[in-house]
């Protein structure tokens, strides 16, 4: 049986078995809950979007491979937006 893979942006490690993450889509989604960011390595840059309404806890058992690292500024922006979203300051 083949593994179904869905990229996820890891926001924060909880412990050795769990982390907070947001699924990533490459489709051009529009809306206030979607945040665009770039990820990858120096040779291969990709663009994706995360949806704030899909933040959840994942098991580390679901991690299969690393496909890249988010741009530092984009990652800081996403983390700030998630904090604002859950603190009620996001509009």
C-alpha positions as CSV (number, residue, x, y, z in Angstrom):
1,X,0.0,0.0,0.0
2,X,1.3,3.4,-1.0
3,X,1.5,6.2,1.6
4,X,-0.6,9.2,1.1
5,X,1.5,12.3,1.6
6,X,0.3,15.8,2.5
7,X,2.8,18.5,3.3
8,X,2.5,20.2,6.7
9,X,4.1,23.2,8.2
10,X,5.4,22.4,11.7
11,X,4.6,25.3,14.1
12,X,5.8,23.9,17.4
13,X,7.0,20.7,18.9
14,X,4.8,19.5,21.8
15,X,6.9,16.5,22.8
16,X,8.7,13.6,21.0
17,X,5.5,12.2,19.7
18,X,3.4,15.3,18.8
19,X,3.6,18.7,17.2
20,X,1.3,21.6,16.2
21,X,1.1,21.9,12.5
22,X,-0.9,23.4,9.6
23,X,-1.5,21.4,6.3
24,X,-0.1,23.1,3.2
25,X,-1.8,23.4,-0.1
26,X,-0.3,24.5,-3.4
27,X,-3.7,25.5,-4.8
28,X,-4.5,29.2,-5.2
29,X,-6.9,29.6,-2.3
30,X,-8.4,33.0,-1.4
31,X,-9.8,34.1,1.9
32,X,-8.8,35.7,5.1
33,X,-7.7,32.5,6.7
34,X,-5.1,31.6,4.0
35,X,-1.5,32.7,4.3
36,X,1.0,32.5,1.4
37,X,4.6,31.5,2.1
38,X,7.7,30.2,0.4
39,X,9.6,27.0,1.3
40,X,12.2,24.7,0.0
41,X,16.0,24.7,-0.3
42,X,18.4,27.1,-2.1
43,X,18.0,25.3,-5.4
44,X,14.2,24.5,-5.3
45,X,11.9,27.2,-4.0
46,X,8.2,26.4,-3.7
47,X,5.1,28.4,-2.8
48,X,2.3,27.2,-0.7
49,X,-0.6,28.4,1.5
50,X,-1.6,27.4,5.0
51,X,-5.2,27.7,6.3
52,X,-5.5,28.9,9.9
53,X,-8.7,26.9,10.4
54,X,-6.8,23.7,9.9
55,X,-4.2,24.1,12.8
56,X,-4.1,20.8,14.8
57,X,-2.0,18.4,16.7
58,X,-0.2,15.7,14.6
59,X,1.6,12.6,15.5
60,X,5.3,12.5,14.6
61,X,4.6,9.0,13.2
62,X,3.0,10.7,10.2
63,X,6.2,12.5,9.2
64,X,7.7,10.7,6.2
65,X,10.3,13.1,4.8
66,X,11.4,16.7,4.9
67,X,10.7,18.7,1.8
68,X,12.2,22.1,2.8
69,X,12.2,24.9,5.3
70,X,9.9,27.9,5.3
71,X,11.3,31.3,4.6
72,X,12.2,32.8,8.0
73,X,10.1,36.0,7.6
74,X,7.1,34.1,6.3
75,X,7.3,31.6,9.2
76,X,7.5,34.5,11.8
77,X,4.4,36.1,10.1
78,X,2.5,32.8,10.2
79,X,3.3,32.2,13.9
80,X,2.3,35.8,14.8
81,X,-1.0,35.4,12.9
82,X,-1.7,32.0,14.6
83,X,-1.1,33.6,18.0
84,X,-3.4,36.6,17.1
85,X,-6.0,34.2,15.7
86,X,-6.2,32.1,18.9
87,X,-6.0,35.1,21.2
88,X,-9.0,36.8,19.5
89,X,-7.0,39.7,18.1
90,X,-7.1,38.4,14.5
91,X,-9.5,40.3,12.2
